[in-house]
Amino acid sequence: MEKLQQDAIVLAKMPKSLNKKEFTYCPGCHHGIVHRLVAELIDEFNLRERTVLVAPVGCSVFAYEFFNVDGTVAAHGRALAVATGMKRARPDLFIITYQGDGDLAAIGTAETIHAANRGERVTTVFINNAVYGMTGGQMAPTTLLGMKTTTSPYGRRPEKEGYPIHIMEIMRELPGVAYAERVKVSKPQDVPKAKIAIKKAFYAQLLDLGFGIVEVLSTCPTNWGMDPVEAGKWLDENMVKEFPLGVYVDKVTEVMKEKGVK
């Protein structure tokens, strides 16, 4: 046993940028997975002492409970306005906004579009679970057609409630965006790919290239009325069709190669 302990290799350990508080998210929610990826990258880049996390209203607001970095809570939809002020005043800081779809793509649409268009040097992690998770499962701007919510009990209808909004496709049209990618974490093989995407969004800020954003398709088993396994399968079979995965803007990879960074 002693020999085995001496030869043991640590494959994973708790990131220093997370504290020891147990996650309080619902079973099957993907916030915890994404939290860990963000925290691992903060550690790997040695950014903990100069990172500020902006967590606005929604389930994303609980992020400040779990990250071991400086942070603040923004009013609903105003995370990127707050982040802009911080970065303009203290360009030495590394600013992350962690936002849900109701926040980023509804009440905060103007802040999102204009911060991205201006090329603000901040990094946004966008959790899209197609529903308002915290406030009772209402229809969100990303709710799929036909999807039932507490405010669309017959399913979303285009003639009544309109169509789902596609943030990555909008990002593709804005010159200030340096990196934009849509990923998911519903299967184990998805997680390393999501981490690479978030890493490149970090580099958009670190290399002073512009705005970086990663959209993560996520489950909300509680408000979807599914168990975690069903929710993951539903995401793969339905959300990915509506919101195609992939890189939408990449001004980062070539600069990384030029500078010899990995």
Summary of the structure (lengths in Angstrom):
residues: 262
radius of gyration: 18.3
end to end distance: 37.7
largest distance: 68.5
contacts: 896
relative contact order: 0.14
helix: 42%
strand: 19%
